[in-house]
C-alpha cells in the first residue's frame, strides 16, 4: 500500500515557470510593497528601462575602490529567494556581481557595505562589490523580502564557489529551515502520489499496517527519523463504505525501538481495548465497522500521543455512503500536517511540538514541503475534481483554498454544501481544526495554474503550497 514514487531533483523547465508564477501570487499576498505616485520609497527603486545597472559602492564619493576585479559572482533572484544564498570566493577583493531576476516581482541585492544592484522581472544587472577577508552578507532590501528568506552570505575561503544548496521549491529561502541547517547530502524526497485510491472491493477488508521507524526527507536537505505506517507519511489511505468491516493487523517489528498503537477516528471501540500499545516484536488485531461516512483521521495514540502524531504516525480513512459517491473526473487525497525539526536524522522535537504557541518549522501536504509545486496535480480544464482533505495537525488549523476556484461542494464533518442549493452558495475556503476532514469539489474555468494553499499565509512559505495544473497550464494559448 506504499503510494510513493521517486522524484528527481531537477524539475522540467515549465515547472520552474510554474513555481515562479505561483510564488508571485504568494509574494503578492504575503508581502505588502505598494507604492503611489510621489510616495516616499523605503527601498531603492528600479532604474528606468535601458538605464545602466544600479551599483552603490561603499566609498562616499561614489567611485569604486581601487583594485582588480578578481572574478564574477552570479546570483539568481526568484520569488522569493536567492539561488544560491551561500557562496565562497577564493580571496578577498573586488568582484563583479551578476544579478538575474527570474521572478515576476522587483528585487535587489544589497550587501552589508551598502552596495546595491536592482533588477526588474526578467532583467540581468551587474555591479561590483568589495569582499572583505571576513566575508559579507547580502539581502533584498524590498520590505518583507529579507524576512521571507531573501538573504545570504559570501565567505572567503579556498574554493571558487560553494555547492549550491538544494532548492526547497516553496517560496522560502533554499537555505536553513528553523534552527536546523540543510544537509547537502540528504537524499531527495520521495513524491507522495496524491491520487485518491479506489475503494476496497467487497464488504470485509483485512489490512496490514506495519510500523516502520525510518529516515524520511521532508524537504530538500532535511531528514527526519520518522515513525510511520507502512513506511510513508502520511500512512496509506484506506477507502471503504458505510457498513463495511475492517480488520487491521497492526505489526510492530522487533527492529523498532518504541511501542506504538493505532486509533481510528472512524471506529467505535473502547480506548483500552484495540487502541492499547504493542511493543517491538508484537502485533494485534483492531477490528471495527464503518458506521458513518466522512473523511477520518487515524493515528498512533501511544503516550505522548502528540509526539507520535507529530513524528508522522497519521493517515486518512475515507468512508463513502453505502451507495458510493457520485462519479467525478479526478480525485485526490491531501493531508495537511506539521514538522517540528530537532536536527538532521532525529525524531521531531517534542518540546517544540508541545509549545503553547505552535511554531512549526514546516507545514506540508502529504508529508513533504511544496512537493506539488514541483509536481502539480494535473486535471483537464472543466473536469470535475474531488479532493478528500484532512488536517492531522497536531496543532495548527487549516484554511484550505485553491486560488482561482470556488468550491461548489463541501462536505465537512457531516455538514454538506451541495450544488443547486437555494441561493446558489459556494465556498472559498474550508476551515479544518486538527483531526477534522472534508470532501470538496470544484472545476477549473480555463487552462492555467491554480495554487493550493492554506490561507493562513504565515505557513505557506513553510511548505503548505502546491499547484493544480489545468490543461497545459498556459491560459494564453
C-alpha positions in Angstrom: 0.0 0.0 0.0 3.0 2.2 -0.4 1.9 5.0 -2.7 5.2 6.9 -3.2 7.3 7.1 -6.3 10.8 8.5 -6.7 11.0 12.2 -7.5 14.1 13.6 -9.3 15.8 16.7 -8.0 15.6 18.7 -11.3 12.1 19.9 -12.4 11.3 20.4 -16.0 11.6 24.0 -17.3 7.9 24.5 -17.4 7.7 23.5 -13.7 10.3 26.2 -13.0 8.0 28.7 -14.7 5.1 27.3 -12.7 6.9 27.8 -9.5 7.7 31.4 -10.5 4.1 32.1 -11.3 2.7 30.7 -8.1 5.3 32.3 -5.9 4.5 35.6 -7.4 0.9 35.1 -6.3 2.1 34.2 -2.8 4.5 37.1 -2.6 1.8 39.5 -3.6 -0.5 38.2 -0.9 2.2 37.9 1.8 4.5 40.9 1.2 2.8 44.3 1.0 5.1 46.5 -1.0 2.7 49.0 -2.6 3.5 52.5 -3.8 1.8 55.5 -5.4 3.0 58.4 -7.5 5.1 60.7 -5.3 5.4 58.2 -2.5 8.5 58.1 -0.3 10.4 54.9 -1.1 11.7 52.8 1.7 13.9 50.8 -0.7 15.9 51.8 -3.8 13.5 52.0 -6.8 14.3 50.2 -10.1 16.2 52.2 -12.7 14.2 53.3 -15.7 14.2 50.9 -18.7 17.5 50.8 -20.5 19.4 52.5 -17.7 22.7 51.2 -16.5 22.9 48.7 -13.7 22.5 50.3 -10.2 25.5 49.7 -8.0 26.1 51.8 -4.9 29.7 51.4 -3.8 30.9 51.8 -0.2 33.1 54.8 -0.9 31.5 58.1 0.0 32.4 59.9 -3.3 30.6 57.3 -5.4 33.8 56.0 -7.1 34.8 52.4 -7.0 37.6 51.5 -4.6 40.8 50.7 -6.5 41.6 47.1 -7.2 41.4 44.5 -9.9 38.2 42.6 -10.5 39.0 39.0 -9.4 36.0 37.2 -10.7 32.2 37.1 -11.1 29.6 36.2 -8.5 26.3 35.1 -10.1 23.1 35.1 -8.2 19.5 34.4 -9.3 16.6 36.2 -7.5 13.5 34.1 -7.6 10.2 34.8 -5.8 11.2 35.0 -3.0 14.8 33.6 -2.5 18.3 33.9 -3.8 19.9 31.0 -5.6 22.5 30.3 -4.3 22.3 32.0 -1.0 25.7 30.8 0.3 28.9 31.4 -1.7 32.6 31.2 -1.2 35.3 33.2 -3.1 39.0 32.2 -3.2 40.3 35.5 -1.7 39.2 38.9 -0.5 39.0 41.7 -3.1 36.8 43.2 -5.8 34.2 41.0 -7.6 31.7 41.7 -10.3 28.2 40.7 -9.2 25.7 39.5 -11.9 22.1 39.5 -10.6 19.5 37.8 -12.7 15.9 38.3 -11.6 14.0 35.2 -12.7 11.0 36.2 -10.6 8.0 38.2 -11.6 8.4 41.0 -8.9 11.1 43.5 -8.4 14.2 42.5 -6.4 17.6 43.9 -5.5 20.7 42.6 -3.8 22.0 44.8 -1.0 25.4 44.0 0.5 26.3 44.9 4.1 28.6 47.7 2.9 25.6 49.4 1.1 26.4 48.2 -2.4 23.0 47.7 -4.1 22.1 46.2 -7.5 18.5 46.3 -8.6 16.8 44.3 -11.4 13.2 44.1 -12.6 11.5 40.9 -13.6 13.4 39.1 -16.4 16.4 41.5 -16.2 20.0 40.9 -15.5 22.1 43.7 -14.0 25.7 43.8 -12.9 27.8 45.8 -10.4 30.9 45.5 -8.3 31.4 44.8 -4.6 34.5 44.6 -2.4 34.5 41.3 -0.4 36.5 41.8 2.9 38.5 39.0 4.4 35.8 38.2 6.9 33.2 37.8 4.2 30.0 39.8 3.7 26.3 39.4 4.0 23.6 40.3 1.5 19.8 40.6 1.3 16.9 42.0 -0.7 16.0 45.4 0.7 12.4 45.5 -0.5 10.2 45.4 2.6 9.4 41.9 3.7 11.7 40.1 1.3 14.6 39.7 3.8 12.2 38.4 6.5 10.7 36.0 4.0 14.2 34.5 3.3 16.0 36.6 0.7 19.4 36.8 2.4 22.7 35.1 2.3 26.5 35.3 2.7 29.7 35.4 0.7 32.6 33.8 2.6 36.3 33.9 1.8 37.9 30.5 1.5 39.9 28.2 -0.8 37.1 27.1 -3.1 35.9 29.2 -6.1 32.3 28.7 -5.1 30.4 26.6 -2.6 27.9 24.0 -3.9 24.5 25.4 -4.5 22.1 24.3 -1.8 19.1 22.2 -2.6 16.1 24.1 -3.9 13.3 24.0 -1.4 10.9 24.9 -4.2 8.5 26.6 -1.9 8.9 30.3 -1.8 11.2 30.5 1.2 15.0 30.5 1.0 16.6 27.3 -0.1 18.8 27.6 2.9 18.2 27.0 6.6 14.8 26.0 7.9 14.3 26.9 11.5 17.3 26.2 13.7 18.5 23.2 11.5 21.0 23.8 8.7 20.3 21.8 5.5 22.3 18.7 4.7 23.6 18.9 1.1 24.0 15.1 1.1 20.4 14.4 2.2 18.6 12.1 -0.3 15.9 13.6 -2.5 12.4 13.5 -1.2 10.1 10.7 -2.5 6.9 12.1 -4.2 3.7 11.0 -2.4 1.1 10.1 -5.0 -1.9 12.4 -4.3 -4.3 10.4 -6.4 -7.1 9.1 -4.2 -7.2 5.2 -4.3 -10.2 3.3 -5.4 -12.5 1.8 -2.7 -11.6 -1.6 -1.4 -13.7 -4.3 -3.0 -16.2 -6.3 -1.0 -17.6 -5.5 2.4 -14.9 -7.1 4.7 -11.3 -6.0 4.5 -8.1 -7.3 6.0 -5.4 -4.7 6.0 -1.8 -5.0 7.2 -0.3 -1.9 8.8 3.4 -2.4 9.6 5.0 0.3 11.8 8.4 1.3 10.4 10.8 3.7 12.1 12.8 5.2 9.2 14.5 8.3 7.8 12.3 10.4 5.5 13.3 13.6 3.6 10.6 16.1 4.4 12.0 19.0 2.4 15.1 19.2 0.2 18.1 19.0 2.6 16.0 17.9 5.7 15.7 14.4 7.1 13.5 13.3 10.0 13.7 9.9 11.7 10.0 9.4 11.3 7.7 6.8 12.8 5.4 5.6 10.0 2.6 3.3 9.0 3.8 1.2 6.0 6.8 3.4 5.5 5.1 6.6 4.4 4.0 9.9 5.9 1.0 10.0 5.9 0.2 6.3 6.0 -1.8 4.6 3.3 -5.3 6.0 2.5 -8.0 3.4 3.4 -11.2 3.7 1.4 -14.3 1.8 2.3 -18.1 2.2 2.5 -20.6 2.5 5.3 -21.4 -0.9 6.6 -18.0 -2.4 5.8 -16.0 -4.4 8.3 -12.3 -3.5 8.6 -9.8 -5.8 10.3 -6.4 -4.1 10.7 -3.4 -6.3 11.5 -1.1 -3.8 13.3 2.5 -5.1 13.4 5.4 -3.6 15.4 8.6 -5.3 14.1 11.3 -6.3 16.6 13.7 -4.0 14.7 11.8 -0.9 16.0 12.8 0.8 19.3 9.4 2.0 20.6 5.9 0.8 21.5 3.2 2.1 19.2 -0.6 1.8 18.7 -3.4 3.0 16.4 -6.6 4.9 16.9 -9.2 5.0 14.0 -11.5 8.0 14.4 -13.9 6.2 12.1 -14.3 3.4 14.6 -16.4 2.9 17.7 -14.3 0.8 20.1 -13.1 1.0 23.6 -9.9 3.0 24.1 -8.4 0.4 26.4 -9.1 -2.5 24.0 -8.0 -2.1 20.4 -6.1 1.1 21.0 -3.6 -0.2 23.5 0.1 -0.1 22.6 2.2 -3.0 21.4 5.9 -3.4 21.9 8.5 -4.1 19.3 8.1 -7.7 18.1 4.3 -7.7 18.8 1.2 -7.4 16.7 -2.5 -7.1 17.3 -5.9 -7.1 15.6 -8.0 -3.9 15.5 -11.5 -4.8 14.2 -14.2 -2.2 13.6 -17.2 -1.4 11.5 -17.6 1.7 9.4 -20.9 3.2 10.6 -20.6 6.8 9.5 -19.4 8.4 6.2 -16.8 11.0 6.1 -13.0 11.7 5.9 -11.5 10.4 9.1 -8.1 10.5 10.8 -6.1 7.6 12.1 -3.0 8.0 14.3 -0.8 6.4 16.9 -2.1 7.0 20.4 0.9 5.9 22.4 1.9 8.4 25.1 2.8 11.0 24.5 0.4 10.9 21.6 1.4 14.4 20.5 5.0 13.2 19.8 3.9 10.2 17.8 1.4 12.2 15.7 4.0 15.0 15.1 6.6 12.4 14.1 4.5 11.1 11.2 2.1 8.4 12.5 -1.1 9.7 10.8 -3.3 8.7 8.0 -6.7 9.1 6.3 -9.7 6.9 6.1 -12.4 7.6 3.5 -15.8 6.2 4.3 -18.3 6.6 1.4 -22.0 6.3 1.8 -23.3 2.8 1.2 -24.4 3.8 -2.4 -21.0 5.4 -3.0 -20.1 9.0 -4.1 -21.1 10.4 -7.5 -18.6 9.9 -10.2 -16.1 12.7 -10.9 -13.2 13.0 -13.4 -10.3 13.3 -10.9 -9.9 12.5 -7.2 -7.1 13.5 -4.9 -6.3 12.9 -1.2 -4.4 15.6 0.7 -3.3 15.5 4.4 -2.0 18.7 6.0 0.4 18.2 8.8 3.4 19.9 10.6 7.1 19.1 11.2 8.9 20.4 14.3 12.6 19.8 13.5 15.1 18.7 16.1 18.1 18.1 14.0 19.1 16.0 10.9 18.1 12.4 11.2 16.3 12.9 14.5 12.7 12.4 15.6 10.8 15.7 15.8 11.2 17.9 18.9 8.5 17.1 21.5 9.4 20.3 23.3 8.7 22.4 20.2 5.5 20.5 19.3 4.2 20.9 22.8 4.7 24.7 22.9 1.6 26.7 23.9 2.1 28.9 20.8 2.7 26.5 17.9 5.6 27.4 15.7 6.2 24.5 13.2 9.3 24.5 11.1 7.3 23.1 8.1 3.6 22.8 7.3 3.1 20.4 4.4 0.6 18.5 2.3 1.2 14.7 2.3 4.4 14.8 4.3 6.8 16.9 2.1 7.1 20.6 1.8 5.9 22.0 -1.6 6.2 18.7 -3.4 3.1 19.6 -5.6 4.7 22.9 -6.5 7.4 20.8 -8.3 4.8 18.2 -9.4 1.4 19.8 -9.9 -1.8 17.9 -9.7 -2.9 17.6 -13.4 -6.6 17.9 -14.3 -8.4 18.6 -17.5 -9.9 22.1 -17.9 -13.6 21.9 -16.9 -13.2 18.5 -15.4 -15.0 17.7 -12.1 -12.4 17.4 -9.3 -12.9 16.0 -5.9 -10.4 16.4 -3.0 -10.5 14.4 0.2 -9.0 16.7 2.7 -7.7 16.0 6.3 -5.9 18.2 8.8 -3.9 16.0 11.1 -2.2 18.9 12.9 -1.2 18.2 15.5 -1.6 21.9 16.4 -2.3 24.3 13.6 -5.7 25.0 11.9 -6.0 24.8 8.1 -7.9 27.3 5.9 -7.7 25.3 2.6 -8.0 27.4 -0.5 -7.3 26.8 -4.2 -6.6 30.2 -5.9 -8.9 30.8 -8.9 -11.6 28.3 -7.9 -14.8 28.2 -6.0 -15.8 25.0 -4.2 -19.3 24.0 -5.3 -19.4 21.1 -2.9 -18.1 20.9 0.6 -19.0 18.1 3.0 -17.2 18.9 6.3 -17.7 16.7 9.3 -21.1 15.6 8.0 -22.4 19.1 7.1 -23.0 19.4 3.3 -22.9 22.4 0.9 -24.2 21.0 -2.4 -24.7 22.3 -5.9 -28.1 23.7 -6.7 -28.7 24.9 -3.1 -31.2 27.7 -2.5 -29.3 30.9 -3.2 -26.5 29.1 -5.2 -23.9 29.4 -2.4 -20.3 28.3 -2.8 -17.2 28.2 -0.6 -13.9 30.0 -0.9 -12.0 28.2 1.8 -12.5 25.2 4.1 -11.5 25.6 7.8 -10.3 22.4 9.5 -9.1 22.1 13.0 -6.7 19.2 13.8 -8.4 15.9 13.2 -11.1 17.3 11.0 -11.8 16.2 7.4 -13.8 17.3 4.4 -14.7 16.4 0.8 -14.5 19.3 -1.6 -15.3 19.6 -5.3 -14.6 22.2 -8.0 -13.9 22.7 -11.7 -11.3 24.9 -13.4 -12.5 27.6 -15.6 -9.6 27.7 -18.1 -6.2 26.3 -18.8 -3.8 27.6 -16.2 -2.2 27.2 -12.8 -4.3 27.2 -9.6 -2.2 27.5 -6.4 -3.1 25.2 -3.5 -2.5 26.9 -0.1 -3.6 27.2 3.4 -4.9 30.8 3.7 -3.1 31.1 6.9 -0.4 32.6 4.8 2.3 32.6 7.5 2.5 28.8 6.8 2.6 29.0 3.0 6.3 29.8 3.0 6.9 26.8 5.3 5.8 24.4 2.6 1.9 24.5 2.6 1.7 25.2 -1.1 1.2 23.3 -4.4 -0.4 23.7 -7.8 -3.4 22.3 -9.7 -2.5 22.4 -13.4 -5.5 22.6 -15.8 -4.7 21.6 -19.3 -1.2 22.6 -20.3 -1.1 25.2 -17.6 -0.9 28.1 -20.1 -4.1 30.3 -20.2 -2.9 32.3 -23.2 -2.6 29.6 -25.9 
